[in-house]
Amino acid sequence: MNVLLIGSGGREHALAWRLAQSPGCTKLFAAPGNPGIAEHADLVLLDVADHAAVLDFCREQAIGLVVIGPEAPLVDGLADSLRADGVPVFGPGKAAAQLEGSKGFTKDLCASARIPTAGYVRVTDRAEALARLNAFPLPVVIKADGLAAGKGVTVAMSRDEAERAIGEIFDGGGEAVIEEFMDGEEVSLFVLTDGTALMPFGTAQDHKRVGDGDTGPNTGGMGAYSPAPVLTPALEQRAIDEIVAPTVAAMATAGTPFSGVLYAGLMLTADGPKLIEYNARFGDPECQVLMMRYRGDLLALLLAVAEGRLGEQPAPDFSGDTALTVVMAAHGYPGAPDKGGTIGGIARAEATGARVFQAGTALQDGALVASGGRVLAITAVATTIAAAQQAAYAAVAQIDFPSGFNRSDIGWREVARQAE
């Protein structure tokens, strides 16, 4: 089967690496891909916003499955256009992708379906936002109501900080959601669904803050590990029963069934798991650690989701080991990153047993250079999280990226817990 993968980041490199290992994958294409993805797929220049061009390519190349990696094409309705043309696709349609595309939509769904989440209000102008802010104690959470690449969230510790965050959102022409602050530990739960059947597909813990000790501004993610033992089997089942399953049921009842991977960002509070937000695709860098642990046939599984056959599939086969990934980013990230910095040492890093997934990279005069904010995801697997952390950082030490940086403490909470 010929497969088309949409995207160009570290998540898509991990998906390409795993898809290329599937026995049923005859040829893998990626649009636009990156130099790392090119090791597993033929890169094609396609404007994914031009749905007709994507459909033409699928017809010409007899594509049997399209895997949409990032959120923007999902929110843009690419999956709908493909399905209307009879092309199997892994990823939700535009209406279902609102679970990520509109935080307000998701909060309203939670309210109507009685899904545990933080108290909130939706606000559409600055004056309303400032007035409604008075009802929330500090700290308070301010979210842009739209796609923000993981960076549209401010946990404001003061009234001034909250007002600045509100001002930035409305100055940019957006709308906002104001939420009560939830105290607890964050964890990620991934569930595959074809709109009816559900299949838990691993847990992870991401590290959103740019600096060690979870300091500094939010990013798209500076590292992750999987599994996340803090989400015990009992808590995972509770999250599925109280959060994910009611969401899938509500979407189906509304006539907009969700098909793909539902990524639930959870807060483990004293009252149990509560939903922070949904993503309508695999996380980045969580996908990298999930793919390192997954041992099954990814193409066969994603095709079963696309064709509504998930309920016939066995439980996914994951290694019991821990995978940990460290993101190397370009200086300036999450603001304006320094682009063009040369990157070397990937072969040395992978010689340690780790795998280097490329994200914001490009070839320039035959040299690999940084072309985005998050550039590499150095990923290692070991029997314990401490060993995986040590192995990942040993590989990071082999990378020559003078204009890059990384956190030095990925996995710190779980390492500390297991050391007790």
Buried (B, 14 or more C-beta within 10 A) or exposed (E): BBBBBBBBBBBBBBBBBBBBBBEBBEBBBBBBBBBBBBEBBBBBEBEBEEBEBBBEBBEEBEBBBBBBBBBBBBBBBBBBBBBEBEBBBBBBBBBBBBBBBBBBBBBBBBEEBEBBBBEBBBBEEBEBBBEBBEEBEEBBBBBBBBBBBBBBBBBBEEBEBBBBBBEBBBEEEBBBBBBBBBEBEBBBBBBBBBBEBBBBBBBBBBBBBBBBEBEBBBBBBBBBBBBBBBBEEEBBEBBBEBBBBBBBBBBBEEEBBBBBBBBBBBBBBEEBBBBBBBBBBBBBBBBBBBBBBBEBBBBBBBBBBBBBBBEEBEEBEBBEBBBBBBBBBBBEBBEEBBBEBEBBBBEBBBEBEBBBBBBBBBEEEEEBBBBBBBBBBBBBBBEEBBBBBBBBBBBBEBBEBEBBBBBBBBBBBBBEEEEE
